[in-house]
Amino acid sequence: MSKQTILGRVTQLAKANVNALLDQAEDPQKMLDQLIRDYTNNISEAEQAVVTTIGNLRMLEADHREDVEAAAEWGGKALAASRKADELRTAGATADADTFDHLAKVALGRQLQSEKEATAAEPTIAAQTEVVDRLKAGLDAMKDKLTALKAKRDELVARAKTAQAQNTMMDAVKNIDVMDPTSELARFEDKVRREEARALGKQELAASSLDAQFEALDDLGRSAEIEARLAALKHG
């Protein structure tokens, strides 16, 4: 995966509006769990990309330092060879002086090449440094967002459990309302009153039967009295 692709993904994820995504989700908790997994995986990939990019940058910087140091070293050698050539020419050793002047020119050529390579690497080093800085910033933002996602997930789970407990309680209250104990008591009281009424009815029925029996006895006594008086009249 290229640095630009990683950089683009890191930037996109770091700027992602999690709340907007949750509003569109059918199951926010599952979506958060998936986001956490995705962020964790992408952070791992981004870290590897940052490590690779930093490694490449450090190699470029090391090569640049070597070119700068080489340029300085070749410059020193050119100066030394030029001075030696001047000394030999002053001493009349023209041939030897020409040799050292040639060495000075060779050293100067090497110096120019090293300086050219160092200068050519500087824009690349600057660009790579900018990429590394942006990757680090994006990576830090992703880590912060991952922490926020985990906190949001824990909050959502806690809220879901609370809501579930509240719903369970409300269902229980609703069931109690449906099975109103006062209505059950009223029905039981009505049943007791009906039984009491039946008992009163039986008592009243029994009383009226007893009265009828006594009335029958009274009628029988009256008939006997009438018969007795009739017999007395006949024998008088």
ABEGO torsion letter per residue (X at the ends): XBAAAAAAAAAAAAABBAAAAAAABABAAAAAAAAAAAAAAAAAAAAAAAAAAAAAAAAAAAAAAAAAAAAAAAAAAAAAAAAAAAAAAAAGBAAAAAAAAAAAAAAAAAAAAAAAAAAAAAAAAAAAAAAAAAAAAAAAAAAAAAAAAAAAAAAAAAAAAAAAAAAAAAAAAAAAAABBAAAAAAAAAAAAAAAAAAAAAAAAAAAAAAAAAAAAAAAAAAAAAAAAAAAAAAAX
